[in-house]
Amino acid sequence: MSLGVITRRVAFACAGLLLAAAGSAQAQGDYPTKAVRIIVDSGPGSATDVALRITAERLSKIWNQQVIALNHPGAGGSIAARVAAQSPNDGYTLYFAAASTFTALAGAPGVPANLPIQVPRDFLPIGFVTQQPMFLAASPKSGINSIADLIARAKKRPGEISYAATGIGRITHLTMELLQMRAGIKLQMVPYAGGPNQALSDLISGRVAIVLDGYGGLAPGLAGGSLKAIAVGSKQRLPEFPNLPTVAETLPGFFAGGWNVLVTPVGTPDTIVRKVSADLRVVLDDKEVKAKFAGLGAYVDPMSPEELTAFIQEQQGVWKPVAEAVASAQKK
């Protein structure tokens, strides 16, 4: 075979590769060209689910494509994490992850083997969506009207006052454990895998005394009077809820909040990651979106993929001692 023939074949092969790469880049540049699914690890009506649907609705308008929320509650978030991790890494299945999936303690009793998840080991970070200060609410039949009231009653009746845990090992559970540690009390946990909606009937009847979740998950009960907000876990009183005291007003320095981030399976093209991150920032900069989140007690904090990685790693350091304390207590 002559050198000229070889040269022409190499040239044709290179041209083919360039055309394929160009086609792939064009496909990624046109993203999305079909519906995008976003997996969430909590049930419909939870604070995380509400935050996702607000975000998905606006992304649908930007992309002119349907953005579908897929609820996979249960097992402390590990079901959703597994489904998301096993999804194609083409950008058409994203994962709306809650703080709990990053803050569970590996190897602790009840914590599935695939938690906690790490970035960028398990998923590629896209952007931060909302932070949601935890709201503590009581059943009107409980007679509990404040944090001080809860603490006083719990000290008189250790282990008798119950609280609804919307997922074992999740940030709501860990926050209640932190509250008990700081207040020196013991409460009885009643787990509900389906979120606050599932617990609502027991709260209305008085079978369960208190519940902790983001405002979005508690809003129906609070608005209808079947729940009474007694405190919020933010560092300061929230402008939208000026009459609601913080837990820190009774337990100085106490702060706890949930948060939601958008990630994607490892291997998703960087061009898609960057596009979704940029479009998400447009969503979060929208005044109407901010107002909707604020009405739910949630606050936006746009981050780049790199900033999100640093934030998650910092939060894992904050909650690790709490998770370890819970795991140690469960072994006794």
Secondary structure by P-SEA (a helix, b strand, c coil): ccaaaaaaaaaaaaaaaaaaaaaaaaaaaaccccbbbbbbccccccaaaaaaaaaaaaaaaaacbbbbbbbbccccaaaaaaaaaaccccccccccccccccccccccccccccccccccccbbbccccccccbbbbbccccccccaaaaaaaaaaccccbbbbccccccaaaaaaaaaaaaacbbbbbbbbccccccaaaaaaaccccccccccccaaaaaaaccbbbcccccccccccccccccccccccccccccbbbbbbcccccaaaaaaaaaaaaaaaacaaaaaaaaaacbbbbbbcaaaaaaaaaaaaaaaaaaaaaaaaaaac
